[in-house]
């Protein structure tokens, strides 16, 4: 999936610059920050320690602040663009890894679910007695994983090939012209922040966390679990996303249409639940990755 950098000090200098000047949005910086901030609440002590070890001092142990790094680095790692999404055939509201996980040139495993499997394996290998430890940059692997688990929960990151996940569907979001993909990446969240949360992202995250505790508590075990003792299981997440894309994102969002309160108020609960699921599942994945490190140390 491309060559890894030989060192990571430049990553943090670049990340700092991009935080100052802004960057490419995917799920939006707010959405990725929210996903990772929610995940923090569910990390085990072992996972917290491992993440702290991988992050630089300049992050102040706030890994959520680096969860948009994979978007910001795209201009340097051109090969990584295909790893942010997976497309299905047009009007096909189901996902199949073997059919769908490839880039525009047909390279297999070059999609968001393939990337999640890849970077999970890299992190597992680096904390085991494996020659991979000298091959892969484990800090980059962590940052990519944080980001891609967020991406796979955005419904239009698992969407139709012909419209590029809604990127070519031009609509009006209230009075603003935008493509449908950007509406789901950023504009639903931005509108919610203004309408309900006083432009305070942390307030929105607190509200989602309360819903996890009070509304979705019976769903948590299902959200966290992977079948067959897998460390990570992005395929069901992708299947959920394409179903939601068909049922909610694409519905009543034809080219040239105006999306306003009816669309916004009916889709916001979907967005907030996907942020919650992404955060809970990211934490569960990191907990499984780094629990294996503890077992190895005790062996």
C-alpha positions as CSV (number, residue, x, y, z in Angstrom):
1,X,0.0,0.0,0.0
2,X,3.0,2.3,-0.5
3,X,6.2,2.9,1.2
4,X,6.4,4.0,4.9
5,X,8.5,6.9,6.1
6,X,11.8,6.0,7.6
7,X,11.2,8.4,10.5
8,X,8.4,10.2,12.2
9,X,9.8,13.5,13.6
10,X,8.7,15.2,10.4
11,X,5.2,13.9,10.8
12,X,4.7,15.9,14.0
13,X,6.1,19.1,12.5
14,X,3.8,18.7,9.5
15,X,0.8,17.9,11.6
16,X,1.4,21.0,13.7
17,X,1.6,23.1,10.6
18,X,-1.6,21.6,9.2
19,X,-3.4,22.1,12.4
20,X,-2.6,25.8,12.0
21,X,-3.5,26.2,8.4
22,X,-6.4,23.7,8.1
23,X,-6.6,20.6,6.0
24,X,-8.6,18.2,3.9
25,X,-11.8,17.1,5.6
26,X,-13.1,13.6,5.8
27,X,-15.9,12.8,8.3
28,X,-14.7,16.4,9.0
29,X,-12.1,17.2,11.6
30,X,-14.9,17.6,14.1
31,X,-16.2,14.1,13.3
32,X,-12.8,12.4,13.6
33,X,-12.1,14.3,16.8
34,X,-15.4,13.2,18.3
35,X,-14.9,9.6,17.3
36,X,-11.5,9.5,19.0
37,X,-12.6,11.5,22.0
38,X,-15.4,9.0,22.6
39,X,-12.9,6.2,22.2
40,X,-10.8,7.6,25.1
41,X,-13.6,6.8,27.5
42,X,-13.5,3.1,26.7
43,X,-9.8,2.4,26.5
44,X,-8.3,-0.1,28.8
45,X,-5.3,0.8,31.0
46,X,-3.0,-1.3,28.7
47,X,-4.3,0.4,25.6
48,X,-3.9,3.9,27.2
49,X,-0.3,3.1,28.1
50,X,0.5,1.7,24.6
51,X,-1.1,4.7,22.8
52,X,0.7,7.1,25.1
53,X,4.0,5.3,24.2
54,X,3.3,5.8,20.5
55,X,2.3,9.4,20.6
56,X,4.8,12.3,20.8
57,X,5.0,14.6,23.9
58,X,3.7,17.4,21.7
59,X,0.3,15.7,21.5
60,X,-0.1,16.2,25.3
61,X,-1.6,12.7,25.4
62,X,-4.6,13.9,23.4
63,X,-4.6,11.4,20.6
64,X,-8.0,12.8,19.4
65,X,-6.1,15.9,18.2
66,X,-4.2,13.7,15.7
67,X,-7.1,11.7,14.3
68,X,-7.4,13.8,11.2
69,X,-3.7,13.3,10.4
70,X,-4.4,10.7,7.7
71,X,-6.4,13.3,5.7
72,X,-3.8,16.0,6.2
73,X,-1.0,13.7,4.9
74,X,-2.7,12.7,1.7
75,X,-0.7,15.1,-0.5
76,X,2.5,13.4,0.7
77,X,1.2,9.8,0.7
78,X,-0.7,9.9,-2.6
79,X,-1.1,6.1,-2.4
80,X,-3.2,6.5,0.7
81,X,-6.2,8.2,-1.0
82,X,-8.0,5.0,-1.9
83,X,-7.7,3.8,1.7
84,X,-10.3,6.2,3.0
85,X,-13.4,4.6,1.4
86,X,-14.8,1.5,-0.3
87,X,-17.2,1.8,-3.3
88,X,-20.0,-0.6,-4.2
89,X,-21.5,-1.1,-7.6
90,X,-24.1,1.6,-8.4
91,X,-27.4,1.1,-6.6
92,X,-26.1,-2.0,-4.8
93,X,-26.9,-1.5,-1.2
94,X,-24.7,-4.3,0.2
95,X,-20.9,-4.6,0.7
96,X,-18.7,-7.5,-0.2
97,X,-15.0,-7.4,0.5
98,X,-13.8,-9.6,-2.4
99,X,-16.0,-7.7,-4.9
100,X,-15.5,-4.1,-3.5
101,X,-12.1,-3.8,-1.8
102,X,-9.8,-2.5,-4.6
103,X,-8.6,0.9,-5.9
104,X,-9.4,2.5,-9.2
105,X,-6.6,0.4,-10.8
106,X,-7.9,-2.9,-9.5
107,X,-5.3,-3.3,-6.8
108,X,-6.9,-5.7,-4.2
109,X,-7.1,-4.8,-0.5
110,X,-6.7,-1.0,-1.3
111,X,-9.8,0.3,0.5
112,X,-10.8,1.4,3.9
113,X,-11.6,-2.1,5.3
114,X,-8.4,-3.5,3.8
115,X,-6.4,-0.7,5.4
116,X,-8.0,-1.3,8.8
117,X,-7.0,-5.0,8.6
118,X,-3.5,-4.0,7.4
119,X,-2.8,-1.4,10.1
120,X,-4.2,-3.6,12.9
121,X,-1.9,-6.4,11.8
122,X,1.0,-4.0,11.7
123,X,0.3,-2.9,15.3
124,X,-0.1,-6.5,16.5
125,X,3.2,-7.5,14.8
126,X,5.2,-4.6,16.3
127,X,4.3,-5.7,19.8
128,X,5.1,-9.3,19.1
129,X,8.4,-11.0,18.3
130,X,8.1,-10.3,14.5
131,X,10.5,-9.1,11.9
132,X,7.7,-6.6,10.9
133,X,8.9,-4.4,13.7
134,X,11.8,-3.2,11.6
135,X,9.6,-2.7,8.5
136,X,6.6,-0.7,9.6
137,X,6.3,2.6,11.5
138,X,4.0,1.7,14.3
139,X,3.1,5.4,15.1
140,X,1.9,5.9,11.5
141,X,0.0,2.6,11.8
142,X,-1.8,3.8,14.9
143,X,-2.7,7.2,13.3
144,X,-4.0,5.5,10.1
145,X,-6.1,3.1,12.2
146,X,-7.6,5.8,14.4
147,X,-8.7,7.6,11.2
148,X,-9.9,4.7,9.1
149,X,-12.1,3.2,11.8
150,X,-13.8,6.6,11.9
151,X,-14.1,6.8,8.1
152,X,-15.7,3.4,7.7
153,X,-18.6,4.6,9.9
154,X,-19.4,7.5,7.7
155,X,-22.1,6.1,5.4
156,X,-20.9,7.8,2.2
157,X,-17.4,6.3,2.7
158,X,-19.1,3.1,1.7
159,X,-21.2,4.2,-1.2
160,X,-21.7,4.0,-5.0
161,X,-18.9,4.0,-7.5
162,X,-20.6,6.2,-10.1
163,X,-21.1,9.2,-7.9
164,X,-17.9,8.7,-6.0
165,X,-19.6,8.3,-2.6
166,X,-21.8,11.3,-3.2
167,X,-19.0,13.6,-4.3
168,X,-20.5,14.3,-7.7
169,X,-24.1,14.9,-6.4
170,X,-24.4,18.7,-6.1
171,X,-27.1,19.9,-3.7
172,X,-27.9,22.9,-1.6
173,X,-27.5,22.5,2.1
174,X,-30.0,25.2,3.1
175,X,-28.6,28.1,1.1
176,X,-25.1,26.7,0.6
177,X,-24.0,24.8,-2.4
178,X,-22.2,21.6,-1.6
179,X,-21.7,18.0,-2.7
180,X,-23.6,15.3,-0.8
181,X,-20.5,13.7,0.5
182,X,-19.4,16.9,2.2
183,X,-22.8,17.3,3.7
184,X,-22.3,14.0,5.6
185,X,-18.6,14.6,6.3
186,X,-19.0,18.0,7.9
187,X,-22.2,20.0,7.3
188,X,-24.6,18.0,9.3
189,X,-22.2,18.2,12.3
190,X,-21.5,21.9,11.8
191,X,-25.2,22.7,11.6
192,X,-25.9,20.6,14.8
193,X,-23.1,22.4,16.6
194,X,-24.7,25.8,15.8
195,X,-28.3,24.8,16.4
196,X,-28.0,22.6,19.5
197,X,-24.6,22.8,21.1
198,X,-23.5,26.4,21.1
199,X,-20.7,25.7,18.7
200,X,-19.1,23.6,21.4
201,X,-17.8,20.3,20.1
202,X,-17.0,19.0,23.6
203,X,-20.6,19.6,24.5
204,X,-21.8,17.6,21.6
205,X,-19.4,14.8,22.5
206,X,-20.7,14.8,26.1
207,X,-24.3,14.5,24.8
208,X,-23.3,11.5,22.6
209,X,-21.6,9.9,25.6
210,X,-24.7,10.3,27.6
211,X,-26.7,8.6,24.9
212,X,-24.2,5.7,24.9
213,X,-24.7,5.3,28.6
214,X,-28.5,5.9,28.8
215,X,-29.9,5.1,25.4
216,X,-27.6,2.6,23.6
217,X,-26.2,0.8,26.7
218,X,-27.9,-2.5,25.7
219,X,-26.1,-2.3,22.4
220,X,-22.6,-1.8,23.7
221,X,-21.6,-5.4,23.8
222,X,-22.7,-6.0,20.2
223,X,-20.9,-2.9,19.1
224,X,-17.6,-4.0,20.7
225,X,-17.6,-7.6,19.8
226,X,-15.9,-9.2,16.8
227,X,-16.9,-12.7,15.8
228,X,-14.5,-15.6,15.7
229,X,-12.1,-13.9,18.1
230,X,-11.0,-11.4,15.5
231,X,-8.9,-8.5,16.6
232,X,-10.7,-6.2,14.2
233,X,-13.9,-6.6,12.1
234,X,-14.5,-3.7,9.7
235,X,-16.7,-5.7,7.3
236,X,-19.9,-5.5,9.3
237,X,-19.2,-1.7,9.9
238,X,-19.0,-1.2,6.1
239,X,-22.2,-3.3,5.6
240,X,-24.0,-1.0,8.0
241,X,-22.7,2.1,6.3
242,X,-23.9,1.2,2.8
243,X,-27.3,0.3,4.1
244,X,-27.5,3.6,5.9
245,X,-26.2,5.4,2.7
246,X,-29.1,3.9,0.7
247,X,-31.7,4.4,3.4
248,X,-30.8,7.9,4.5
249,X,-27.9,9.6,2.7
250,X,-29.0,9.1,-0.9
251,X,-32.8,9.3,-0.2
252,X,-34.4,12.6,-1.3
253,X,-30.9,14.0,-2.2
254,X,-31.0,14.1,-5.9
255,X,-28.8,16.5,-7.9
256,X,-30.0,20.1,-7.6
257,X,-32.2,19.4,-4.6
258,X,-32.3,21.6,-1.5
259,X,-31.7,19.8,1.8
260,X,-33.1,21.6,4.9
261,X,-34.7,20.9,8.3
262,X,-36.5,17.7,7.3
263,X,-33.4,16.1,6.0
264,X,-31.1,17.5,8.7
265,X,-33.3,16.6,11.7
266,X,-33.9,13.0,10.4
267,X,-30.3,12.4,9.6
268,X,-28.6,14.0,12.6
269,X,-29.4,11.0,14.9
270,X,-27.8,8.7,12.3
271,X,-24.6,10.7,12.3
272,X,-24.4,10.9,16.1
273,X,-25.0,7.2,16.5
274,X,-22.3,6.5,13.9
275,X,-19.9,8.7,15.8
276,X,-20.7,6.8,18.9
277,X,-20.3,3.4,17.3
278,X,-17.0,4.4,15.7
279,X,-15.6,5.6,19.0
280,X,-16.7,2.5,21.0
281,X,-15.4,0.1,18.3
282,X,-12.1,2.0,17.9
283,X,-11.5,1.6,21.7
284,X,-12.5,-2.1,21.6
285,X,-10.1,-2.7,18.7
286,X,-7.2,-0.9,20.5
287,X,-8.0,-2.8,23.7
288,X,-7.7,-6.1,21.8
289,X,-4.5,-5.2,20.0
290,X,-2.7,-4.1,23.2
291,X,-4.1,-6.8,25.5
292,X,-2.1,-9.2,23.4
293,X,1.0,-7.3,24.3
294,X,0.3,-7.7,28.0
295,X,-0.2,-11.5,27.5
296,X,3.2,-11.7,25.7
297,X,5.0,-9.8,28.4
298,X,3.6,-12.2,31.0
299,X,4.5,-15.4,29.1
